[in-house]
Amino acid sequence: MSILSILLGLLLLCNGEGTAPAEGRLFVSVFIVRGSVSGSHTGQFGAFVRNGEDSTYALLNPSNVITFGLGYFERGSTRRYYIAGGNGVHRSTDGGKRWRILTSWQTMEILSLLPDPVDSSIIYAATPWGVYKTADDGASWVRKDRGCKRWFVQKLLGDRRDRRTLYAAMEDDLYCSRDGAESWEPLHVGADQIQVVAQNPARPEMLCVGVEDRGIRVSRDNGATWVPSPQLSRETIYALRFSPDGSSLYAAGWKTGLLRSTDGGLMWERIFADDAVESIFDILVNPTNPSHLLVGTDGQGIYESLDHGRTWRRAGLMGAKVKQMEFYP
């Protein structure tokens, strides 16, 4: 990162541009660390929350938990925070002060979580052994794999239009369920080892998947047909994120830096790269300020831009392998 870039970033901040909004806290899941995590008060890995807009973080869970992802539910006065952990699903009902494990030894290594947006008793979990669902607030979990040919699930995504429509990024294809995970059908992406799936918030018929060694595939008809992104056909893509208005698509993975497309994945520009960063596991666009971007890296913590990616700064958790970042109340 050049001195000129740093000075430009400071100038923008002094002029009042690119300031991150105070509302919403940055929550981060740290899978594991290289050595130790700097900028945290206690512990080494787990779920962290950032203190204000600086680069210090507080560990939420009381002990080190290998953490793959996060989840959040809010309806009325009810708020629930979730951790997708190596030892199961963790839930807090008091803002992260106390946590309870909802799963038993039979449901471990949770890679991704999807709480139902309406019914807090329903939670979906992605695991190496398939999709699991609870409909009784975690008292029991049932494996839901009817229609699946393989079981390793990397990510889950809920459709913005219908809470019973789900997408599962599996090892052999992208699968879709239209009945709340009771049954699944492959969408025939044309590639295996699906790492991530994203849906355009403005045009929800547009779906994108990131693939290991096969780049990005795009569908503009609800998954009926798929085409590869012309410029990204051989890369490994771990992260995809749309801007809040759907006009920009961000992508990142192994030795890609952060890429942005403003034409639905046809053309791409690299807006972040650092020789120290080998892989990027997650991308976050601030939902109330799209000029505020963050990337979670493999061993280099978090980088942050407040000016649409023109300049970047380190944003803490150096040494951390960051798997997911979200803004929650």
C-alpha positions in Angstrom: 0.0 0.0 0.0 1.6 3.3 -1.1 2.1 6.4 1.0 0.1 8.3 -1.6 -2.9 6.0 -1.0 -2.7 6.4 2.7 -2.5 10.2 2.4 -5.5 10.2 0.1 -7.5 8.2 2.5 -6.7 10.5 5.4 -7.7 13.5 3.2 -11.0 12.0 2.4 -11.7 11.3 6.1 -10.8 14.9 7.0 -13.2 16.2 4.3 -15.9 14.0 5.8 -16.1 11.6 2.9 -16.3 7.8 3.3 -17.1 7.9 7.0 -18.4 4.6 8.2 -21.9 5.0 9.9 -22.2 4.6 13.6 -25.3 2.4 13.3 -24.7 -1.4 13.3 -21.7 -3.2 14.7 -19.2 -5.2 12.7 -19.3 -8.9 13.7 -16.5 -11.2 12.5 -16.0 -14.9 12.5 -12.4 -16.0 12.9 -11.8 -19.6 11.8 -8.3 -19.9 13.2 -5.1 -17.8 13.4 -1.5 -17.7 12.3 0.3 -17.3 15.6 -2.0 -15.0 17.6 -4.5 -12.3 16.7 -3.4 -8.8 17.4 -6.1 -6.1 18.2 -8.3 -8.5 20.3 -8.7 -8.2 24.0 -8.8 -11.9 24.8 -8.6 -15.3 23.1 -7.4 -16.1 19.6 -10.4 -17.2 17.5 -14.1 -17.3 17.5 -16.7 -14.5 17.0 -15.5 -11.0 17.5 -17.2 -7.6 17.5 -15.5 -4.3 16.6 -15.3 -1.5 19.1 -16.7 1.5 17.3 -14.8 2.4 14.1 -11.3 1.6 15.3 -9.3 -1.6 14.7 -9.8 -3.3 18.1 -12.1 -6.2 18.7 -13.7 -8.0 21.6 -14.1 -11.8 21.6 -17.8 -12.7 22.2 -17.6 -16.3 23.0 -16.0 -17.3 26.3 -13.5 -19.8 24.9 -11.8 -20.4 21.6 -14.2 -21.9 19.1 -13.3 -22.6 15.5 -15.8 -20.4 13.8 -17.0 -20.7 10.2 -19.8 -18.3 10.1 -22.4 -16.1 11.7 -26.2 -15.7 11.8 -28.8 -13.2 13.1 -32.5 -13.1 13.6 -34.6 -10.1 14.4 -38.3 -9.7 14.6 -40.1 -7.3 16.8 -38.2 -7.1 20.1 -36.6 -10.5 19.6 -32.9 -10.6 18.6 -30.8 -13.7 18.4 -27.1 -14.1 17.4 -25.7 -17.3 16.1 -22.2 -18.8 15.6 -21.5 -21.6 13.1 -18.8 -23.4 15.1 -16.6 -26.4 14.8 -18.4 -27.9 17.8 -22.0 -27.0 16.7 -24.5 -24.1 16.6 -24.2 -21.5 19.3 -26.9 -19.0 20.2 -27.1 -15.9 22.2 -30.3 -14.1 23.2 -28.6 -11.2 25.2 -26.4 -9.5 22.6 -23.5 -12.0 22.9 -23.0 -12.0 26.7 -24.0 -15.6 27.1 -24.0 -18.5 24.6 -25.7 -21.8 24.5 -24.8 -24.7 22.2 -28.0 -25.9 20.4 -26.6 -29.1 18.8 -25.3 -32.4 20.0 -22.2 -34.3 19.0 -24.2 -35.7 16.1 -24.4 -32.3 14.4 -20.9 -30.8 14.4 -18.7 -28.7 12.1 -21.3 -26.1 11.1 -20.0 -24.4 8.0 -22.9 -22.0 7.4 -26.1 -20.9 9.1 -29.4 -19.6 7.8 -32.0 -18.6 10.4 -35.5 -18.3 9.0 -36.4 -14.6 8.7 -39.9 -15.0 10.2 -39.9 -18.0 12.6 -37.1 -18.0 15.2 -37.7 -21.7 15.9 -36.4 -22.6 12.3 -32.7 -22.7 11.6 -30.9 -24.4 8.7 -27.2 -25.5 9.0 -24.7 -26.5 6.3 -22.3 -29.3 7.3 -20.0 -31.7 5.5 -22.7 -34.3 6.0 -25.6 -32.3 4.4 -28.2 -29.7 5.4 -29.7 -30.0 8.9 -32.8 -28.3 10.0 -34.4 -27.6 13.4 -38.1 -26.5 13.6 -38.2 -26.5 17.5 -35.6 -23.9 18.3 -32.6 -26.3 18.4 -34.2 -29.0 20.5 -33.8 -31.5 17.7 -32.1 -31.5 14.3 -33.0 -33.5 11.2 -30.9 -34.1 8.2 -32.6 -32.9 5.0 -31.0 -34.5 1.9 -33.8 -35.8 -0.3 -32.8 -35.2 -3.9 -29.1 -34.6 -3.1 -26.4 -36.7 -4.7 -23.6 -35.5 -2.5 -23.7 -34.0 1.0 -20.8 -31.6 1.6 -22.4 -28.2 1.9 -20.3 -25.0 1.9 -22.9 -22.3 2.1 -26.6 -21.7 2.4 -28.6 -18.8 1.0 -32.2 -17.9 1.5 -34.2 -16.5 -1.5 -35.2 -12.8 -1.0 -38.7 -13.4 -2.4 -39.7 -16.6 -0.7 -38.5 -17.8 2.7 -39.1 -21.4 1.9 -36.8 -21.2 -1.2 -33.2 -22.0 -0.3 -29.9 -22.5 -2.2 -27.1 -24.8 -1.1 -23.6 -24.6 -2.5 -22.6 -28.3 -2.6 -19.6 -30.2 -3.8 -21.3 -31.4 -7.0 -23.7 -28.6 -7.9 -25.8 -25.7 -6.7 -29.0 -27.2 -5.2 -32.4 -25.5 -4.7 -35.2 -26.3 -2.3 -38.6 -24.7 -2.7 -40.2 -26.3 0.4 -38.0 -25.4 3.3 -35.3 -28.0 2.7 -37.7 -30.9 2.6 -36.5 -31.7 -0.9 -33.7 -30.5 -3.2 -33.0 -30.3 -6.9 -29.7 -29.6 -8.7 -29.6 -26.4 -10.9 -27.0 -27.8 -13.3 -24.5 -25.0 -13.0 -22.1 -26.8 -15.2 -19.3 -27.1 -12.6 -18.7 -28.8 -9.3 -17.1 -27.7 -6.0 -19.4 -24.7 -5.6 -17.9 -22.4 -2.9 -20.5 -19.6 -2.6 -23.8 -18.4 -4.0 -25.1 -14.8 -4.1 -28.4 -13.2 -5.3 -28.9 -9.8 -6.7 -31.0 -7.7 -4.3 -32.5 -5.6 -7.0 -32.9 -8.3 -9.6 -33.5 -11.5 -7.6 -33.8 -13.7 -10.7 -30.0 -13.2 -11.0 -27.9 -15.8 -9.2 -24.1 -16.1 -9.1 -21.9 -18.9 -7.9 -18.2 -19.0 -7.2 -16.4 -22.2 -8.1 -13.1 -23.8 -7.3 -10.8 -23.5 -10.4 -13.7 -22.6 -12.6 -14.4 -18.9 -11.8 -17.9 -17.6 -11.7 -21.1 -18.8 -13.3 -24.1 -16.5 -13.7 -27.8 -17.1 -14.1 -30.3 -14.4 -15.1 -33.4 -16.7 -15.1 -33.6 -18.1 -11.5 -31.1 -20.8 -12.2 -32.7 -22.2 -15.3 -29.6 -21.5 -17.4 -26.0 -20.6 -16.5 -23.1 -18.9 -18.3 -19.5 -18.5 -17.2 -18.1 -15.1 -16.6 -15.8 -14.5 -19.5 -12.9 -12.9 -17.6 -13.1 -15.3 -14.7 -13.1 -18.9 -16.0 -10.2 -20.6 -14.1 -10.0 -18.7 -10.8 -11.0 -20.1 -7.4 -13.7 -17.9 -6.0 -14.5 -18.0 -2.3 -16.6 -14.8 -1.8 -19.3 -13.0 -3.7 -21.2 -10.0 -2.6 -23.6 -7.5 -4.3 -23.8 -3.9 -3.4 -27.1 -3.0 -1.7 -28.7 -1.6 -4.9 -27.4 -4.6 -7.0 -25.4 -2.4 -9.4 -22.0 -3.8 -8.4 -20.9 -7.4 -7.9 -17.7 -8.0 -5.9 -15.7 -11.3 -6.1 -12.6 -12.6 -4.5 -10.8 -15.8 -3.8 -7.3 -17.4 -4.2 -4.8 -14.9 -5.5 -7.4 -12.8 -7.1 -7.5 -9.6 -4.9 -10.8 -8.0 -4.8 -12.7 -7.7 -8.1 -15.7 -5.6 -9.0 -18.1 -5.8 -12.0 -20.7 -3.2 -12.8 -22.2 -5.1 -15.8 -23.4 -8.3 -14.2 -20.2 -10.2 -14.3 -19.1 -9.6 -17.9 -16.1 -7.3 -17.2 -14.1 -7.0 -14.0 -11.6 -4.5 -12.5 -9.3 -5.3 -9.6 -9.7 -2.7 -6.9 -7.6 -4.3 -4.1 -4.5 -6.3 -4.1 -1.7 -6.9 -1.5 1.3 -9.2 -1.9 0.7 -10.3 1.7 -2.8 -11.5 1.0 -3.0 -15.0 -0.6 -6.8 -15.6 -0.3 -9.9 -13.5 0.5 -12.7 -15.5 2.2 -15.3 -12.8 2.6 -16.4 -9.4 1.3 -18.7 -7.0 3.1 -20.4 -3.9 1.6 -21.9 -1.7 4.3 -25.7 -1.8 3.7 -26.2 1.9 4.6 -23.0 3.2 2.9 -21.9 1.3 -0.2 -18.6 3.2 -0.4 -17.6 1.3 2.8 -16.0 -2.0 1.8 -14.2 -4.7 3.8 -12.4 -7.9 2.9 -11.6 -10.8 5.3 -8.4 -12.5 4.4 -6.5 -15.8 5.0 -4.1 -14.8 7.8 -3.9 -11.1 7.3 -7.1 -10.0 9.1 -9.4 -7.4 7.7 -8.7 -4.6 5.1 -11.1 -1.7 4.8 -11.9 1.0 2.3 -14.1 4.1 2.9 -14.0 5.4 -0.7 -15.4 2.7 -3.0 -12.1 0.9 -3.0 -9.8 3.7 -4.1 -7.7 3.5 -0.9 -7.4 0.8 1.7 -6.2 0.4 5.3 -5.7 -2.4 7.7 -8.6 -2.8 10.0 -7.4 -5.2 12.7 -7.3 -8.9 13.5 -3.9 -9.3 12.0 -3.1 -13.0 11.8 -6.7 -14.1 11.6 -8.3 -16.2 8.9 -11.6 -14.4 8.6 -14.5 -16.5 7.3 -17.5 -14.1 7.5 -18.2 -10.4 8.3 -21.6 -8.9 8.9 -23.1 -5.7 10.3 -25.6 -6.5 13.1 -27.3 -4.2 15.6 
